[in-house]
Amino acid sequence: MTYEYAQALSQLVASGLFLCVIAGVAIYVFRPSNKASFERAARLPLETVNPQQKR
């Protein structure tokens, strides 16, 4: 195994892992079941009375 081969292989593996992580984040973000928690988090700065309290 030459240095160039090892370098190319490690770059390929790292790119694949990065793609998997980005795909996982995109799936998590666009999942319909998370919509309520994202909407609640988006309203937090607008609430003036104890924003940590759940409604």
Secondary structure, 3 states (H helix, E strand, C coil): CCHHHHHHHHHHHHHHHHHHHHHHHHHHHCCHHHHHHHHHHHHHHHCCCCCCCCC
